[in-house]
Amino acid sequence: MAAPDSVRPASVVIPAHNEQAGIGRLLTGLLAGATPGEFELLVVCNGCTDRTAEIAAGFGPDVTVLQIDQPSKQLALTHGDLHARWPTRVYLDADLELGSADLRTLVVAVEQPGVLAAGPARVLPRTGVSWPVRAYYRIWEQLPQVRSGLFGRGVIALSEQGHQRVRQLPPAMSDDLAISEAFGPDERRVVESASVVIRPPRTLRDLLRRRIRVVTGNTELDQRAGRSDQARTSPAVLAGLVRQRPSNLPGVAVFLTVAVLARFGARRRARAGDRSWLRDESSRQLD
């Protein structure tokens, strides 16, 4: 169905690998309140061995289900792009929660002059999350690059010009950081009036798995000069957080411990030639 003239259409590419636990919740939120034809939702099932494709197909013509054999987010994004119709593009992780109004707000944002990429404010529920993980994220959310960057939000909206730029980027494990770094601070926007719910790992072990993956991806970007100094966490920044709020000291200690352990784990995996995707399953558990 073609989008009415009054509706700003956008193609939404959702890579999904064994996401049966949450894909229905995500699609329900995206479709509730959406104008027919407003969003083209493409769920790209990559290497799925569960009911992800079946659940997504159950939403009927409002959702297009694509499938590839290889479990690869990068290939899923590329495959979705090949089938997407609209120049405005949104990349959306399958394990989060985003409503149609929030998605619409992001699409409107990238239609503003000079805005090529946009992301929403993060909401990180702490229910059922262990103390070390809560302490880690209290510090992580205060970091300047985390507050201003588009990475770690699970959703990035791109204007037509922004999408053309992203298409020129080489594949990267830290794809959201690579996209964020492709735009200057004046070209990207964090839209505080839109929000996305991202469930953090529940245990320290699962947090370490996620951070090892992040460190591996960041190292890959560093090797090709794809990460700016502003996107790094310096000791001076952490010290500043403690000076501003002494109660941050225990959290900073946890943050540094996790950072050291994740760096060690990433180096060990690199020496072993292990590039498997370290997936955090605890954040996908339903409450």
N, C-alpha and C positions, 0 to 999 in steps of 0.2 A: 504494500500500500504506500502510495506517495505521501510525503508529509505535507500538510496544508501550508500555505504561504506564511501564516502567522506563527508557525512552529519552526524553531531552529533545529534542523535534523543533525544527528551525529551518529557515527558508527562506533559501537562499543565492542572492543575485542577482549574476550575473557578467556585466557588460557586456563585450562583445568586438568589437573592430573589427580585422579582418584579423590574427587571432592564431593562425594555423595552426601557427606554429613552437612554441608553448608550451601551447596549450589542452589537448592530450592529456596532457602531463606533469602539469598542474595537476589535471585531473579524476582521473587515476590515483591521485595522492596523496590526494585528498579521499575517494575511494571505498575505498581500501585500509584495512581495519580498521573501516570504518563499519558500524553495525548497519543492516539493511534498514529503511528508513523513517525513519532518524534525521535525515537531511538531505534537504531538497528542493532539488536543484541546478537552477537556472534559468540557462541561458546565453542571454543576449540579444545576438544578432548584430545589430550596427547598421551598415548600409552596407557589409557585407562583400562583397568581390569575390574572395575566396580560398576555401579549403576549411575554414574554421573551423566552419561549420554542419555540414558533412559529417562532420568528425572528431568533433565533440561528439555528433552523432546516433548515431555508431557505438558509443557506450557504452550504447545501448539504453534501457530504461524507467527506469534510474537517473538519467537526465539529461533534462530538458525543454529543448528548443531553441526559442527564440522569435526572430522576425526582424522588424526594422523597416528601412525603406529609408534613413533619414537617418543618417549617421555622427555620432552624438551620444551621449556618455556620459550626460548628464543625462536625455535622453529614454529611453535604455536602462534606467536605474535606475527611472524612473517606470513604464515598461512592465512591467518585471519585478515591481515592487510590485503592479501590478494583477492579476497572475497568481499571486502568492505566497499560500500557504495559512496559514502559521504566523505567530503574532504576534511571535515572536522572529525578528529579521531580521539577516542578515549581508551586508554589501556587500563584494565581493571583486574585485580587479583580475585580469584574465586572464593577465597576464604575470609572475606570481610563482609561488612554490612553497609550498604549505601542506599539511600532513598532516591526516588525519582526527582524530588525537589532539589536535593543536593547535587545530583548529576546535572540537572538543568542549570543550576547556578554556576557550575564549572564551565559548561558550554557557553553560557552568556559571557563569562569572564574572558575567554579566549577570543571573543568577537570584539573586544575593546581594542582600540588602536595601540599598537606596540606590545600587546600581551600575546606571547606565542605559546606559553605553557602555563598550566595552573593546576594546583592541588588543593585538597580540603584540609581543614583542621583535623587533627587526630584525636580520637577518643579511645583510651586504652583501659578497658575494665580490669580491675584488680581482684575481683572475686575469685577465690580459689587459687590465687597466685602466692607462691612462697615469699617469705620476707626478703631473701637476697635478690630475687627478681624484682620485687617492688622497689627495693633500694636502688637497684641498677637503673631502672627506668625513671625514677625521680631525678637522677642526675642527667640521664640521656636527654630527657625532654627539655632540660635547661640549656643545653649546648647551643651556641649561636647558629651553627650550621644546620642543626636539626630543626631549629625554629624557622629558619628562612629557606632551607632547601626543600625540594619536592620529593626527595627519596624517603623511603620508610613510611609512605602514606598509602601504598597499595593501589593508588589511582592517580593517573596523570592525564589531563585533557590537553590536546594540542590543536592549535589553529592549523589551517591549511599550510601556511608558511612554516609553522613549527614542525608539522609532520614531515614536510619535505626535508627539513634539516635532520630530523631524527633518522630518516631513511638512509642517510649517508653514513651513519655511525656503524663501525664494525660491531659484530656481536660481542656482548659482554655478560658475564655472570651477574655482576651488579648493574643490571640494566636500568633500574630506576635512578641510581646515582649517576650513571653515564648520561641519561637523558637530562637530569637536573643540571649537570655540569655543562651541557651543550648550550645552555642559555645564560646570559648575564643576569645579574640581579634585577635590572630594569626590564628584562624580557619575560621573567617568570613571576608568578604571583601565588601566594598562599591566601586562599579565599576563606576568611574566618567565618563567614556566614554559611558555609557548607561544612559538613562534618562526616567523617567516616569512622566506623567502629572497627578497630583492629585488636584482635585478642592476642595478648602477649603469651609467651611460653609460661607454663605454670610452675616448672621446676628449674633449678639451676642447671641441671644436666641438659635439659632441652634448650635453655638459653645459650649454653656453651655451643651446642650444635649449630644454632642459628648464627652465633657470632663467628664461629670458625668459617662458615660459608661466606659471611660478609667480609671477613678479613681476606679470604682467598680472592674474592671478587675485587676488593679494593687494591690488592697487590697487583692484580692483572691490569687494572686501570693505571696504576702508578708506573708500570713498566712501559706504557705507551703515553705517558704524560697526560692522562685523561682526568686527573683529579687535582684541583687547585689547593693551595695552602689553606684557603678559607674553609675547605671541606674536611679538614683534619682537626683532631682534638689534640691540643697542645697542653703540656703541663701548666703553662701560665693560665690557660682558660680554667682548668680544674682548680688551681689555687685561687683564682678570682672568685669562683663559686663558693669556696669555703670562707673567703674573706667577707663576701657579701652576706653569707648566711652560715655561721659556724655549725648549725645543725646539719649541714650538708656533709660534714666530715665522714661519718660512717658510710654514707652512700658513695662518696668518692673512693673510699677504701675498697668497697665492693666493686665499683666500676673498674678501678685499676687492676684488681685481682682477675676479674673476668677478661679484661683486655689482654693481660699477660698470658693467661691460660689459652685464650682463643688464638693468639699469635703463635704460641708454641704448637697448638694443634694444627693450625694451618700449615706451618712449616713441615711438620711431620707428614701431613697428607701430601704436600708438594714433593717431598723426597720419595714418597712411595708411588708417585704418579697417580694418586687417587683424586679424580675430579667428579666423583659422584655427588649428587645433590643431597645435602644433609637436611632432611625435612623434619620440622618440629611437629609432632603429632598431638602434643598436649594442648596446643591452642585450638585444635580442631574438635576437641571434645565438647559435646553439648552440656550446658549447665543442668 
